[in-house]
Amino acid sequence: YQLAKQRLNSVLGRPIDTEFELAGSYDLQPASQDARYYLEIALSSRPEVEQAQLAIDALEYLRKAEERAALPSMTISGAYQRNLDPGFGQADQQTSAAATISFPIVTGGVVSANAKAAKEREERAKIQFEQLLLAIGLEVHSAFTRLQTAHKNYLSAQQNLVVAEEALRLAQLRYDEGAGILLDVTIAQSEVILAQSSREVAAFQVRTAYAALQQAVGKDSLTKDTNKIINQSAGPAGDSNQEKGNS
């Protein structure tokens, strides 16, 4: 136990002999919502989703620009000139305007080729975006399943501890009444210690699974941000409940 505390002090970059007491950041409760709820949070909070959407928008603008390259264009220009010291018969100011309309006649297929290439880049970006959504969905569902499994293992370990403590109580009672031997009490005490250790390991797995879900969602607080909506939501979600959770 002391070595574990010293290793933690080393990781935190503080004096090895610093004394501290750990406090759990998660109360070992199961996830209050279903996986679809956390997926919607992930799609609205993870930055790579917004980055991919902006990339698609940019490629769409480029495609439209390439497609408009074959359309007629008009250029309008204007000029204003003022002479501070005009000569004889010369106007002191002059304004001119011009309008030019261009009709591309021969493009050699360059415009259509560029538009086709821009369209293909846009389609590839959309496919990559769909793949990103699928990857995030898999990550969130896997983390959610891991948390649910870890919590069930914790409940099982907790029940095993209750059984072991009851066995110790009965063994101690038989020994006190002279109906049992000390070896039975010692074995029961050992079983209680093992059950306590298994429960702590299960609790650690629950906390790490919760942290994995936080990482998959992309934020510490596993509640929805009502001010930010993503079009690619996984479906309707239930009412949000306030949760306790730190990374």
Solvent accessible surface area in square Angstrom, and as a share of the most:
residue,aa,sasa,rsa
1,Y,179,0.68
2,Q,102,0.45
3,L,120,0.60
4,A,47,0.37
5,K,17,0.07
6,Q,70,0.31
7,R,150,0.55
8,L,59,0.29
9,N,1,0.01
10,S,67,0.43
11,V,122,0.70
12,L,101,0.50
13,G,69,0.67
14,R,82,0.30
15,P,91,0.57
16,I,85,0.43
17,D,116,0.60
18,T,45,0.26
19,E,132,0.59
20,F,33,0.14
21,E,147,0.66
22,L,140,0.70
23,A,95,0.74
24,G,52,0.50
25,S,49,0.31
26,Y,15,0.06
27,D,71,0.37
28,L,23,0.11
29,Q,102,0.45
30,P,59,0.37
31,A,18,0.14
32,S,56,0.36
33,Q,28,0.12
34,D,77,0.40
35,A,11,0.09
36,R,105,0.38
37,Y,1,0.00
38,Y,0,0.00
39,L,19,0.09
40,E,19,0.08
41,I,2,0.01
42,A,0,0.00
43,L,7,0.04
44,S,14,0.09
45,S,34,0.22
46,R,37,0.13
47,P,97,0.61
48,E,50,0.23
49,V,1,0.00
50,E,84,0.37
51,Q,127,0.57
52,A,23,0.18
53,Q,45,0.20
54,L,110,0.55
55,A,47,0.36
56,I,23,0.12
57,D,64,0.33
58,A,51,0.40
59,L,38,0.19
60,E,53,0.24
61,Y,151,0.57
62,L,96,0.48
63,R,35,0.13
64,K,74,0.31
65,A,49,0.38
66,E,54,0.24
67,E,79,0.35
68,R,139,0.51
69,A,55,0.43
70,A,49,0.38
71,L,102,0.51
72,P,78,0.49
73,S,64,0.41
74,M,117,0.52
75,T,88,0.51
76,I,121,0.61
77,S,63,0.40
78,G,63,0.61
79,A,61,0.47
80,Y,135,0.51
81,Q,101,0.45
82,R,164,0.60
83,N,32,0.16
84,L,161,0.80
85,D,133,0.69
86,P,50,0.32
87,G,43,0.41
88,F,218,0.91
89,G,81,0.78
90,Q,101,0.45
91,A,64,0.49
92,D,80,0.42
93,Q,99,0.44
94,Q,113,0.50
95,T,104,0.60
96,S,61,0.39
97,A,89,0.69
98,A,57,0.44
99,A,71,0.55
100,T,80,0.47
101,I,98,0.50
102,S,55,0.35
103,F,134,0.56
104,P,61,0.38
105,I,158,0.80
106,V,132,0.76
107,T,53,0.31
108,G,69,0.66
109,G,40,0.38
110,V,86,0.50
111,V,26,0.15
112,S,75,0.48
113,A,56,0.44
114,N,62,0.32
115,A,16,0.12
116,K,133,0.56
117,A,39,0.30
118,A,1,0.01
119,K,83,0.35
120,E,80,0.36
121,R,95,0.35
122,E,3,0.02
123,E,67,0.30
124,R,125,0.46
125,A,14,0.11
126,K,80,0.34
127,I,100,0.51
128,Q,115,0.51
129,F,9,0.04
130,E,93,0.42
131,Q,108,0.48
132,L,41,0.21
133,L,24,0.12
134,L,133,0.66
135,A,57,0.44
136,I,2,0.01
137,G,11,0.11
138,L,127,0.63
139,E,67,0.30
140,V,0,0.00
141,H,75,0.34
142,S,59,0.38
143,A,8,0.06
144,F,31,0.13
145,T,81,0.47
146,R,121,0.44
147,L,0,0.00
148,Q,55,0.24
149,T,67,0.39
150,A,8,0.06
151,H,17,0.08
152,K,138,0.58
153,N,72,0.37
154,Y,36,0.14
155,L,93,0.46
156,S,60,0.39
157,A,9,0.07
158,Q,63,0.28
159,Q,106,0.47
160,N,86,0.44
161,L,6,0.03
162,V,73,0.42
163,V,88,0.50
164,A,12,0.09
165,E,78,0.35
166,E,75,0.34
167,A,48,0.37
168,L,42,0.21
169,R,130,0.47
170,L,69,0.34
171,A,5,0.04
172,Q,67,0.30
173,L,88,0.44
174,R,108,0.39
175,Y,89,0.34
176,D,95,0.49
177,E,130,0.59
178,G,65,0.63
179,A,80,0.62
180,G,20,0.19
181,I,102,0.52
182,L,105,0.52
183,L,109,0.54
184,D,57,0.29
185,V,4,0.03
186,T,70,0.40
187,I,90,0.46
188,A,10,0.08
189,Q,86,0.38
190,S,52,0.34
191,E,87,0.39
192,V,13,0.08
193,I,113,0.57
194,L,106,0.53
195,A,11,0.09
196,Q,73,0.32
197,S,58,0.38
198,S,61,0.40
199,R,63,0.23
200,E,98,0.44
201,V,79,0.45
202,A,7,0.05
203,A,5,0.04
204,F,131,0.54
205,Q,80,0.36
206,V,0,0.00
207,R,83,0.30
208,T,40,0.23
209,A,0,0.00
210,Y,6,0.02
211,A,44,0.34
212,A,23,0.18
213,L,0,0.00
214,Q,7,0.03
215,Q,138,0.62
216,A,1,0.01
217,V,0,0.00
218,G,40,0.38
219,K,56,0.24
220,D,77,0.40
221,S,47,0.30
222,L,2,0.01
223,T,22,0.13
224,K,63,0.27
225,D,66,0.34
226,T,117,0.68
227,N,141,0.72
228,K,94,0.40
229,I,152,0.77
230,I,22,0.11
231,N,131,0.67
232,Q,59,0.26
233,S,57,0.37
234,A,36,0.28
235,G,20,0.19
236,P,118,0.74
237,A,37,0.29
238,G,48,0.46
239,D,126,0.65
240,S,62,0.40
241,N,77,0.39
242,Q,159,0.71
243,E,33,0.15
244,K,141,0.60
245,G,17,0.17
246,N,98,0.50
247,S,109,0.70
